[in-house]
Amino acid sequence: MKRLLPLFSAITCLAFVSCETTGQNTMLGAGVGAGIAAATENSALGGAAIGAGAGFLLGKLLQYDRRRAYEEGYDHGRHGYPVARLTERRGFVVSPFRPYNVIDVRGIPRGEKVVDPSCDRVFINP
């Protein structure tokens, strides 16, 4: 049981880092790895190195996955459609679909469906 607690703690910590940066994941991994290594009577330095590598890799994978999901339009609003991003120019938004055109949405209420004319796909006006 004494050895299972650090392992359970590590899994729990890594499960809740989906919104963290890669650097924070690396530091968390190093700390968890050192803790697990010390609890299992192994080298804390080796555990920290392995944990840091695993945290960095996890951070990069999550970063890639978030970027890909946005590019493919998985950032869905309450209507099940992706939501466009606001621009600095009032009445214009960036389409959530490639090639990410700037679209004039003046006169279209917030939350309404808009069609990107370059690809005929629907998104929500933010």
N, CA and C of each residue as an Amber inpcrd file, in Angstrom:
protein
   378
   0.8210000  -1.1880000   0.0000000   0.0000000   0.0000000   0.0000000
   0.8700000   1.2590000   0.0000000   1.9940000   1.1810000   0.6980000
   2.8860000   2.3290000   0.7930000   3.4200000   2.7280000  -0.5780000
   3.6220000   1.7540000  -1.4530000   4.1420000   2.0450000  -2.7910000
   3.0450000   2.4580000  -3.7600000   1.8150000   2.0950000  -3.4900000
   0.7160000   2.4360000  -4.3890000   0.2800000   3.8850000  -4.2570000
   0.4300000   4.4780000  -3.0780000   0.0060000   5.8510000  -2.8690000
   0.7470000   6.8400000  -3.7720000   2.0830000   6.7850000  -3.8790000
   2.7620000   7.7120000  -4.7970000   2.3570000   7.4830000  -6.2540000
   2.1660000   6.2350000  -6.6280000   1.7580000   5.9470000  -8.0050000
   0.3750000   6.5180000  -8.2790000  -0.5480000   6.3180000  -7.3480000
  -1.8990000   6.8690000  -7.4990000  -1.8440000   8.3940000  -7.5500000
  -1.0130000   9.0000000  -6.7190000  -0.8650000  10.4590000  -6.7140000
  -0.3330000  10.9540000  -8.0460000   0.6210000  10.2490000  -8.6140000
   1.2020000  10.6430000  -9.8950000   0.1630000  10.5880000 -11.0040000
  -0.5920000   9.5150000 -11.0410000  -1.6170000   9.3670000 -12.0810000
  -2.6730000  10.4570000 -11.9230000  -3.0710000  10.7410000 -10.7060000
  -4.0700000  11.7730000 -10.4550000  -3.5540000  13.1430000 -10.8820000
  -2.3120000  13.4580000 -10.5460000  -1.7340000  14.7510000 -10.9240000
  -1.6660000  14.8950000 -12.4370000  -1.1860000  13.8830000 -13.1160000
  -1.0430000  13.9660000 -14.5630000  -2.3930000  14.0030000 -15.2610000
  -3.4330000  13.4730000 -14.6440000  -4.7650000  13.4960000 -15.2490000
  -5.3540000  14.8900000 -15.2600000  -4.9070000  15.7670000 -14.3520000
  -5.4930000  17.0910000 -14.2400000  -4.6180000  18.1940000 -14.8210000
  -3.7060000  17.8880000 -15.7190000  -2.8180000  18.9130000 -16.2600000
  -3.1550000  19.2850000 -17.6930000  -4.3500000  18.9870000 -18.1500000
  -4.6780000  19.2130000 -19.5470000  -4.6400000  20.6820000 -19.9430000
  -4.7800000  21.6020000 -19.0060000  -4.7560000  23.0210000 -19.3330000
  -3.4360000  23.6780000 -18.9760000  -2.4660000  22.9080000 -18.5910000
  -1.1840000  23.4580000 -18.1750000  -0.2650000  23.6200000 -19.3810000
   0.8040000  24.3800000 -19.1820000   1.7920000  24.5410000 -20.2390000
   2.7760000  23.3750000 -20.2140000   3.5450000  23.2550000 -21.2740000
   4.5290000  22.1800000 -21.3600000   5.5610000  22.2890000 -20.2410000
   5.9880000  23.5060000 -19.9300000   6.9590000  23.6990000 -18.8500000
   6.4080000  23.2740000 -17.5010000   5.1440000  23.5800000 -17.2480000
   4.5290000  23.1760000 -15.9860000   4.3820000  21.6610000 -15.9240000
   4.0520000  21.0400000 -17.0580000   3.9630000  19.5810000 -17.0940000
   5.3200000  18.9520000 -16.8290000   6.3850000  19.5630000 -17.3620000
   7.7320000  19.0440000 -17.1400000   8.0910000  19.1060000 -15.6650000
   7.8120000  20.2430000 -15.0300000   8.1190000  20.3870000 -13.6050000
   7.2870000  19.4250000 -12.7550000   6.0090000  19.2920000 -13.0810000
   5.1510000  18.3670000 -12.3530000   5.6570000  16.9370000 -12.5260000
   6.0350000  16.5870000 -13.7440000   6.5580000  15.2410000 -14.0060000
   7.8310000  14.9740000 -13.2340000   8.7090000  15.9690000 -13.1590000
   9.9580000  15.8080000 -12.4170000   9.6770000  15.5770000 -10.9370000
   8.7700000  16.3610000 -10.3800000   8.4260000  16.1980000  -8.9740000
   7.7840000  14.8540000  -8.6860000   6.8460000  14.4570000  -9.5390000
   6.1670000  13.1760000  -9.3500000   7.1580000  12.0300000  -9.5230000
   8.0120000  12.1330000 -10.5490000   9.0090000  11.0880000 -10.7760000
   9.9650000  10.9450000  -9.6160000  10.4180000  12.0610000  -9.0590000
  11.3180000  12.0090000  -7.9010000  10.6060000  11.4070000  -6.7010000
   9.3550000  11.7800000  -6.5060000   8.5840000  11.2290000  -5.3920000
   8.3750000   9.7320000  -5.5090000   8.0370000   9.2770000  -6.6970000
   7.8330000   7.8460000  -6.9140000   9.1400000   7.0930000  -6.7150000
  10.2250000   7.6450000  -7.2670000  11.5250000   6.9820000  -7.1330000
  11.9350000   6.8900000  -5.6650000  11.7290000   7.9560000  -4.9110000
  12.0930000   7.9350000  -3.4970000  11.2210000   6.9530000  -2.7190000
   9.9410000   6.8840000  -3.0600000   9.0270000   5.9760000  -2.3600000
   9.3300000   4.5160000  -2.6670000   9.8880000   4.2650000  -3.8310000
  10.2090000   2.8840000  -4.2130000  11.6830000   2.5650000  -3.9950000
  12.3650000   3.4470000  -3.2640000  13.7710000   3.2670000  -2.9120000
  14.6880000   3.1770000  -4.1340000  14.3860000   3.9830000  -5.1360000
  15.2310000   4.1010000  -6.3200000  15.8570000   5.4970000  -6.3200000
  16.6770000   5.7810000  -7.3190000  17.3510000   7.0690000  -7.4120000
  16.3390000   8.1890000  -7.6840000  16.2870000   9.1740000  -6.7860000
  15.3660000  10.3060000  -6.9610000  15.7340000  11.1130000  -8.1970000
  17.0530000  11.2440000  -8.4710000  17.4960000  11.9890000  -9.6380000
  17.0500000  11.3050000 -10.9260000  17.2080000  10.0010000 -10.9790000
  16.7570000   9.2510000 -12.1650000  15.2530000   9.3430000 -12.3430000
  14.5210000   9.2420000 -11.2360000  13.0670000   9.3680000 -11.3080000
  12.6370000  10.7380000 -11.7660000  13.3460000  11.7710000 -11.2890000
  13.0310000  13.1350000 -11.7070000  13.2720000  13.3170000 -13.1950000
  14.3620000  12.7650000 -13.6970000  14.6760000  12.8790000 -15.1240000
  13.6200000  12.1720000 -15.9700000  13.2470000  10.9710000 -15.5660000
  12.2220000  10.2310000 -16.3090000  10.8830000  10.9630000 -16.2280000
  10.5330000  11.4450000 -15.0330000   9.2790000  12.1810000 -14.8620000
   9.2390000  13.4660000 -15.6700000  10.3620000  14.1870000 -15.7100000
  10.4230000  15.4250000 -16.4860000  10.2310000  15.1350000 -17.9710000
  10.8750000  14.0840000 -18.4440000  10.7030000  13.7080000 -19.8490000
   9.2670000  13.3230000 -20.1600000   8.6530000  12.5610000 -19.2650000
   7.2620000  12.1500000 -19.4810000   6.3310000  13.3630000 -19.4110000
   6.5670000  14.2760000 -18.4790000   5.7410000  15.4760000 -18.3770000
   5.8660000  16.3640000 -19.5990000   7.0860000  16.5180000 -20.1050000
   7.3130000  17.3190000 -21.3060000   6.5860000  16.7010000 -22.4930000
   6.7340000  15.3910000 -22.6540000   6.0820000  14.7020000 -23.7640000
   4.5610000  14.8320000 -23.6650000   4.0170000  14.6540000 -22.4710000
   2.5790000  14.7910000 -22.2730000   2.1140000  16.2040000 -22.6120000
   2.8690000  17.2050000 -22.1920000   2.5190000  18.5930000 -22.4970000
   2.5130000  18.8610000 -23.9900000   3.5070000  18.3600000 -24.7030000
   3.5680000  18.5610000 -26.1530000   2.4170000  17.8410000 -26.8560000
   2.1010000  16.6240000 -26.4060000   0.9880000  15.8890000 -27.0140000
  -0.3340000  16.6150000 -26.7980000  -0.5530000  17.1430000 -25.6000000
  -1.7850000  17.8720000 -25.3310000  -1.8570000  19.1630000 -26.1320000
  -0.7270000  19.8390000 -26.2580000  -0.6670000  21.0660000 -27.0370000
  -0.9980000  20.7870000 -28.5020000  -0.4210000  19.7340000 -29.0430000
  -0.6860000  19.3460000 -30.4270000  -2.1560000  18.9810000 -30.6060000
  -2.6960000  18.2140000 -29.6590000  -4.0780000  17.7760000 -29.7630000
  -5.0420000  18.9580000 -29.7110000  -4.7780000  19.9280000 -28.8290000
  -5.6360000  21.1170000 -28.7600000  -5.5820000  21.9060000 -30.0610000
  -4.3850000  22.0700000 -30.6250000  -4.2360000  22.8180000 -31.8710000
  -4.9690000  22.1230000 -33.0090000  -4.8080000  20.8020000 -33.1030000
  -5.4740000  20.0470000 -34.1630000  -6.9910000  20.1090000 -34.0230000
  -7.4780000  20.0170000 -32.7970000  -8.9220000  20.0680000 -32.5680000
  -9.4880000  21.4150000 -32.9880000  -8.7690000  22.4910000 -32.6970000
  -9.2560000  23.8050000 -33.1130000  -9.2550000  23.9290000 -34.6210000
  -8.1760000  23.4750000 -35.2590000  -8.0800000  23.5770000 -36.7100000
  -9.1640000  22.7640000 -37.4130000  -9.5610000  21.6610000 -36.8130000
 -10.5820000  20.8180000 -37.4350000 -11.9930000  21.2170000 -37.0220000
 -12.1160000  22.2630000 -36.2130000 -13.4290000  22.7700000 -35.8630000
 -14.1160000  22.0380000 -34.7370000 -13.3660000  21.4490000 -33.8120000
 -13.9800000  20.7240000 -32.7060000 -14.3240000  21.6220000 -31.5250000
 -13.9960000  22.8910000 -31.6150000 -14.3170000  23.8150000 -30.5290000
 -15.7760000  24.2190000 -30.6980000 -16.6730000  23.3660000 -30.2780000
 -18.0900000  23.5600000 -30.5400000 -18.7650000  24.4240000 -29.5010000
 -19.6510000  25.2540000 -29.9840000 -20.4610000  26.0880000 -29.1050000
 -21.6750000  25.3070000 -28.6310000 -22.6180000  26.0300000 -28.0760000
 -23.7850000  25.3590000 -27.5050000 -24.6920000  24.7510000 -28.5590000
 -24.5550000  25.1390000 -29.8150000 -25.3960000  24.5980000 -30.8810000
 -24.7480000  23.4100000 -31.5900000 -23.5730000  23.0180000 -31.1700000
 -22.8950000  21.9010000 -31.8090000 -22.0630000  22.2990000 -33.0100000
 -21.9360000  23.5960000 -33.2560000 -21.1140000  24.0880000 -34.3600000
 -19.8800000  24.7880000 -33.7770000 -18.7800000  24.8200000 -34.5200000
 -17.6030000  25.5420000 -34.0240000 -17.8960000  27.0430000 -33.9370000
 -17.1660000  27.7020000 -33.0580000 -17.3510000  29.1310000 -32.8370000
 -16.1830000  29.8840000 -33.4560000 -16.4970000  30.9610000 -34.1850000
 -15.4530000  31.7820000 -34.8040000 -14.7170000  32.5660000 -33.7230000
 -13.5620000  33.1080000 -34.0810000 -12.7920000  33.9500000 -33.1560000
 -13.0070000  35.4220000 -33.5130000 -13.0850000  36.2550000 -32.4890000
 -13.2310000  37.6850000 -32.7130000 -11.9300000  38.2670000 -33.2550000
 -12.0580000  39.3520000 -33.9950000 -10.8870000  40.0980000 -34.4570000
 -10.8910000  41.4450000 -33.7360000  -9.8570000  42.2190000 -33.9680000
  -9.8110000  43.5560000 -33.3810000 -10.8220000  44.4770000 -34.0550000
 -11.2080000  44.1380000 -35.2560000 -12.1530000  44.9470000 -36.0240000
 -13.5760000  44.5290000 -35.7070000 -14.3620000  45.4370000 -35.2160000
 -15.7390000  45.1350000 -34.8390000 -16.5450000  44.7010000 -36.0610000
 -17.3130000  43.6090000 -35.9120000 -18.1510000  43.1210000 -37.0030000
 -17.4520000  42.1300000 -37.9190000 -16.2170000  41.7500000 -37.5920000
 -15.4720000  40.7900000 -38.3890000 -14.9450000  39.6880000 -37.4820000
 -14.9930000  38.4440000 -37.9630000 -14.5110000  37.2950000 -37.1980000
 -13.6030000  36.4440000 -38.0720000 -12.8180000  35.5960000 -37.4160000
 -11.9610000  34.6500000 -38.1290000 -12.6910000  33.3120000 -38.1490000
 -12.8720000  32.7700000 -39.3320000 -13.5520000  31.4900000 -39.4880000
 -12.7670000  30.3850000 -38.7880000 -13.4810000  29.4180000 -38.1850000
 -12.7770000  28.2950000 -37.5480000 -12.3070000  27.2480000 -38.5580000
 -12.5830000  27.4820000 -39.8400000 -12.2130000  26.5280000 -40.8790000
 -11.0850000  27.0770000 -41.7390000 -10.2350000  26.1790000 -42.2120000
  -9.1600000  26.5810000 -43.1170000  -9.7550000  27.1860000 -44.3620000
  -9.2070000  28.1950000 -44.9110000  -7.9430000  28.8730000 -44.6150000
  -8.0880000  30.0150000 -43.6160000  -9.0720000  29.9400000 -42.7000000
  -9.2620000  30.9060000 -41.6250000  -9.4580000  32.3320000 -42.1450000
 -10.4060000  32.4700000 -43.0480000 -10.7110000  33.7830000 -43.6190000
 -11.3570000  34.6930000 -42.5880000 -11.1670000  35.9800000 -42.7890000
 -11.8620000  36.9750000 -41.9820000 -13.2040000  37.2130000 -42.6600000
 -14.2850000  37.0940000 -41.8940000 -15.6270000  37.1520000 -42.4620000
 -16.4040000  38.3020000 -41.8310000 -17.1080000  39.0270000 -42.6640000
 -17.9380000  40.1490000 -42.2280000 -19.2410000  39.6020000 -41.6490000
 -19.4640000  39.8290000 -40.3520000 -20.6890000  39.3560000 -39.7110000
 -21.5140000  40.5280000 -39.1760000 -21.2930000  41.7400000 -39.7260000
 -22.0750000  42.9000000 -39.2900000 -23.5400000  42.6370000 -39.6080000
 -24.3900000  42.9040000 -38.6470000 -25.8240000  42.6970000 -38.8260000
 -26.2950000  41.3020000 -38.4420000 -25.3680000  40.4000000 -38.1480000
 -25.7390000  39.0420000 -37.7240000 -25.6100000  38.9900000 -36.2100000
 -26.6890000  38.6520000 -35.5020000 -26.6370000  38.6380000 -34.0350000
 -25.6550000  37.5990000 -33.4850000 -25.1670000  37.8660000 -32.2770000
 -24.2850000  36.9070000 -31.5990000 -25.0250000  35.5960000 -31.3970000
 -24.3090000  34.4800000 -31.5600000 -24.9030000  33.1660000 -31.3370000
 -25.6160000  32.5980000 -32.5450000 -25.7300000  33.3760000 -33.6180000
 -26.4020000  32.8980000 -34.8270000 -25.4370000  32.1030000 -35.7020000
 -26.0140000  31.2450000 -36.5360000 -25.2260000  30.4410000 -37.4720000
 -24.8130000  31.3100000 -38.6610000 -23.5680000  31.1190000 -39.0850000
 -23.0120000  31.8370000 -40.2230000 -22.3490000  30.8100000 -41.1210000
 -22.4090000  31.0250000 -42.4410000 -21.7690000  30.1130000 -43.3900000
 -20.4890000  30.7530000 -43.8940000 -19.3900000  29.9950000 -43.8200000
 -18.1200000  30.4430000 -44.3880000 -18.2320000  30.2300000 -45.8930000
 -18.2340000  31.2970000 -46.6910000 -18.4390000  31.1430000 -48.1320000
 -17.3030000  30.4080000 -48.8600000 -16.1310000  30.3380000 -48.2490000
 -15.0170000  29.6740000 -48.9340000 -15.1150000  28.1580000 -48.8780000
 -15.8530000  27.6170000 -47.8820000 -15.9390000  26.1640000 -47.7650000
 -17.3690000  25.6720000 -47.5160000 -18.3240000  26.6020000 -47.4640000
 -19.7360000  26.2680000 -47.2310000 -19.9630000  25.4750000 -45.9550000
 -19.2280000  25.8110000 -44.9100000 -19.4210000  25.1600000 -43.6040000
 -19.9720000  26.1780000 -42.6140000 -20.7620000  25.6890000 -41.6680000
 -21.4710000  26.5440000 -40.7150000 -20.6730000  26.6910000 -39.4220000
 -20.6640000  27.9230000 -38.8910000 -20.0730000  28.1740000 -37.5750000
 -20.9670000  29.1550000 -36.8420000 -20.6530000  29.3800000 -35.5730000
 -21.4380000  30.2870000 -34.7300000 -20.7280000  31.6310000 -34.6100000
 -21.5110000  32.6930000 -34.7580000 -20.9710000  34.0390000 -34.5690000
 -20.7840000  34.2760000 -33.0770000 -19.5550000  34.5440000 -32.6190000
 -19.3180000  34.6890000 -31.1660000 -19.9810000  35.9370000 -30.5760000
